[in-house]
Amino acid sequence: MYKTSGHLPYYAESMFPKMEMDEHRADRQKIEARIAELEKQLSDHAQKQAGA
């Protein structure tokens, strides 16, 4: 609203920063770490099978 009206330069310093809410960030990070671990295990297994 301030940007549209042209008032942003006058109030920008006193405004709070943009809020980022991500209540599932920790769960997503755990899942991504587990996926990376499983992909590595799969790759290792495929290399063993190719070498055998």
C-alpha positions in Angstrom: 0.0 0.0 0.0 2.8 2.4 0.9 4.6 1.5 -2.3 1.5 2.2 -4.4 0.8 5.5 -2.7 4.4 6.7 -2.8 4.8 6.9 0.9 7.2 4.0 1.3 10.4 6.1 1.5 9.0 8.0 4.4 8.0 4.9 6.5 10.4 2.2 5.4 12.8 2.7 8.2 10.2 2.2 10.9 8.5 -0.8 9.3 9.0 -4.4 10.5 10.8 -6.7 8.0 8.8 -9.1 5.9 7.7 -12.1 8.0 8.5 -15.5 6.7 6.6 -18.3 8.4 7.5 -21.8 7.7 6.2 -24.1 10.4 7.2 -27.2 8.4 10.9 -26.2 7.7 12.4 -28.6 10.3 10.3 -31.6 9.0 11.2 -30.8 5.4 14.9 -30.6 6.3 14.7 -34.0 8.0 12.9 -35.5 5.0 15.4 -34.0 2.5 18.4 -35.3 4.6 16.8 -38.8 4.7 16.2 -38.7 0.9 19.9 -37.7 0.4 21.0 -40.6 2.6 18.8 -43.1 0.7 20.0 -41.8 -2.6 23.6 -42.4 -1.5 22.9 -45.9 -0.3 21.2 -46.7 -3.6 24.2 -45.3 -5.5 26.6 -47.3 -3.4 24.6 -50.5 -3.9 24.4 -49.9 -7.7 28.2 -49.4 -7.8 28.7 -52.7 -5.8 26.4 -54.5 -8.2 28.2 -53.2 -11.3 31.6 -54.1 -9.8 30.5 -57.7 -8.9 
